[in-house]
């Protein structure tokens, strides 16, 4: 007579094993059909947002080259050495020399004839391409929210067959945001990205707007249906924002921005300038990506430290 299996063993047999990604995988990315026969093994990433999402998913070993990085990697990856193909946008020739099976771009404009290569041309050469959805321009994305970013993380998890890592990352970022309540004081703000004579500011539809909303700040340019826009110092002075969010970039640092605002006769009398009511965010965290949620947490702490 055959021995009966224990109840736990019977239950284990009745539950199917978790299925990974079913290849070939076909998906629509920014109006382009992209097909994967298997999980990509050699990836070129363009822009920090693309690079850092793959690192956050534990895929550093798949990155064979990077280009157009916007700043240093987060401290968690300080010891990591990545092959830099170009300080700015690498050419198609340079990209192809890395023999990638995927080029992951942080901006749709990365894929051009004089850039990393046009997407149809790359596809003909057997190289898949992917644009961060928030940066799509062929099909204008809706106003950005964190759910859209989490969808990108999940889609990358599917492409690389690392769904568990993607789920863990999304859960961790949801928890960060849940533990960082929005400020309730009704403060207004301007997101100062770059520019001297003409300030380039965060408008109403992309990462700056999303992060300011999470912080509880009223964006003075929220009614402009763009990600960023050129403004005027006069418009900023008229709005007199309570807080100025400054993007700290190597080419236009927060220190330079503070000096400009203090020296410019148009802006020097602003309450936020007089009282140094600044929030600082590093450039790689200022575009839609995996650093946005941690940046909200960091800026919330900065905001609480300001005196009003």
VOTOR-930302 format. One line per field, with one value per residue (C-alpha): z, y, x. Coordinates in steps of 0.2 Angstrom, whole numbers, m for minus. Example, Ala and Ser with C-alpha at 12.3 -4.5 7.8 and 13.67 -1.06 7.14 Angstrom:
up <- 39, 36 .
north <- m22, m5 .
east <- 62, 68 .
END
This chain:
up <- 0, m5, 9, 10, 7, 22, 20, 18, 3, m5, m3, m11, m26, m29, m30, m47, m46, m50, m68, m74, m90, m105, m120, m134, m125, m136, m129, m135, m129, m134, m150, m155, m154, m146, m145, m133, m137, m120, m106, m112, m107, m114, m111, m115, m104, m109, m95, m76, m74, m85, m78, m60, m62, m69, m54, m42, m49, m47, m65, m65, m73, m89, m92, m105, m107, m101, m109, m105, m86, m77, m61, m49, m45, m28, m13, m13, m29, m26, m28, m45, m61, m77, m95, m100, m119, m120, m108, m118, m130, m138, m157, m165, m170, m152, m146, m158, m153, m136, m145, m135, m137, m129, m128, m114, m116, m103, m116, m133, m141, m137, m152, m167, m183, m175, m158, m152, m168, m174, m166, m183, m188, m172, m173, m191, m183, m170, m156, m146, m139, m124, m120, m102, m104, m95, m108, m123, m135, m150, m139, m126, m109, m96, m81, m72, m56, m46, m52, m69, m63, m54, m70, m78, m64, m66, m85, m83, m71, m84, m98, m87, m79, m62, m56, m38, m37, m46, m34, m19, m26, m29, m12, m4, m13, m9, 9, 8, 1, 14, 28, 21, 22, 12, 20, 25, 26, 9, 3, m14, m24, m40, m47, m53, m65, m74, m84, m79, m90, m93, m79, m85, m72, m68, m76, m73, m80, m76, m62, m54, m53, m46, m32, m27, m26, m15, m4, m3, m12, m24, m40, m47, m65, m62, m76, m90, m98, m100, m90, m90, m97, m100, m88, m83, m67, m67, m67, m53, m43, m46, m39, m24, m20, m2, m7, m21, m26, m34, m45, m41, m57, m61, m75, m65, m46, m32, m25, m42, m42, m24, m29, m45, m35, m22, m34, m47, m42, m49, m37, m22, m13, m14, 3, m2, m7, 8, 21, 11, 9, m3, m6, m16, m27, m37, m56, m57, m45, m54, m69, m69, m61, m47, m37, m36, m21, m10, m16, m9, 8, 8, 2, 15, 29, 21, 21, 39, 44, 35, 45, 41 .
north <- 0, 17, 29, 44, 61, 74, 87, 101, 91, 89, 108, 112, 101, 109, 127, 130, 137, 156, 158, 170, 181, 172, 175, 181, 196, 210, 227, 244, 257, 275, 270, 257, 238, 231, 212, 202, 184, 182, 194, 206, 202, 217, 234, 252, 265, 283, 296, 292, 288, 273, 267, 269, 259, 244, 246, 247, 230, 222, 222, 230, 215, 218, 236, 235, 254, 271, 288, 305, 302, 317, 316, 304, 287, 286, 282, 264, 261, 272, 257, 252, 255, 256, 258, 276, 276, 295, 310, 316, 307, 292, 290, 275, 268, 269, 261, 247, 244, 238, 225, 228, 218, 233, 252, 260, 279, 291, 303, 299, 312, 300, 290, 300, 298, 308, 301, 283, 278, 279, 265, 257, 256, 248, 236, 231, 228, 216, 229, 233, 250, 257, 275, 279, 282, 298, 305, 300, 314, 304, 300, 313, 305, 311, 321, 311, 303, 290, 276, 278, 277, 261, 254, 257, 248, 234, 233, 233, 219, 209, 213, 206, 192, 200, 203, 200, 213, 225, 222, 224, 241, 247, 242, 251, 267, 266, 265, 280, 290, 284, 289, 306, 316, 332, 348, 356, 375, 379, 385, 390, 386, 387, 373, 382, 370, 380, 396, 414, 427, 416, 404, 386, 380, 365, 366, 356, 338, 330, 325, 343, 344, 327, 329, 346, 339, 325, 338, 348, 363, 374, 375, 393, 386, 371, 377, 375, 358, 354, 346, 361, 378, 395, 408, 426, 433, 445, 432, 423, 439, 443, 426, 428, 409, 404, 391, 389, 372, 372, 358, 355, 351, 351, 364, 375, 371, 376, 388, 397, 398, 406, 418, 423, 426, 436, 447, 449, 466, 458, 443, 449, 456, 440, 433, 416, 423, 435, 421, 407, 396, 384, 365, 357, 342, 333, 334, 314, 315, 329, 319, 305, 290, 279, 293, 303, 295, 296, 314, 318, 311, 321, 338, 335, 335, 351, 359, 355, 364, 380, 395, 404 .
east <- 0, 7, 11, m1, 8, 7, m7, 7, 14, m3, m6, 11, 7, m10, m2, 6, 24, 25, 27, 41, 40, 33, 44, 43, 37, 29, 24, 20, 32, 29, 19, 33, 30, 45, 49, 60, 64, 72, 77, 90, 108, 118, 110, 116, 107, 106, 102, 104, 85, 88, 104, 98, 82, 91, 103, 89, 82, 99, 104, 121, 129, 117, 124, 137, 138, 131, 129, 123, 123, 117, 127, 136, 127, 119, 130, 123, 133, 148, 160, 152, 162, 151, 158, 155, 152, 151, 149, 134, 123, 133, 132, 124, 141, 148, 132, 133, 151, 145, 135, 119, 102, 93, 96, 86, 84, 78, 72, 64, 76, 90, 85, 89, 100, 114, 111, 110, 101, 83, 72, 67, 85, 91, 76, 82, 100, 92, 93, 77, 74, 64, 60, 55, 36, 36, 48, 37, 33, 27, 12, 11, 9, m4, 0, 14, 10, 19, 8, 15, 33, 28, 21, 38, 47, 34, 37, 56, 53, 43, 56, 70, 60, 64, 46, 49, 63, 51, 37, 49, 55, 38, 32, 47, 44, 25, 30, 42, 28, 15, 26, 29, 13, 11, 14, m3, 2, m3, 14, 18, 33, 43, 54, 70, 78, 91, 94, 100, 92, 77, 73, 68, 55, 45, 27, 12, 14, 30, 42, 43, 24, 22, 35, 29, 11, 18, 26, 10, 17, 7, 16, 15, 16, 5, m7, 5, 3, 21, 34, 45, 44, 53, 47, 52, 59, 45, 32, 41, 42, 23, 19, 31, 33, 35, 48, 61, 65, 83, 90, 108, 117, 136, 133, 122, 124, 112, 126, 126, 107, 107, 120, 111, 94, 103, 112, 98, 89, 73, 73, 84, 69, 59, 54, 60, 77, 78, 75, 84, 69, 77, 74, 89, 87, 101, 98, 97, 82, 74, 68, 55, 63, 67, 75, 59, 51, 67, 69, 52, 57, 73, 64, 50, 64, 71, 54, 51, 67, 63, 57, 41 .
END
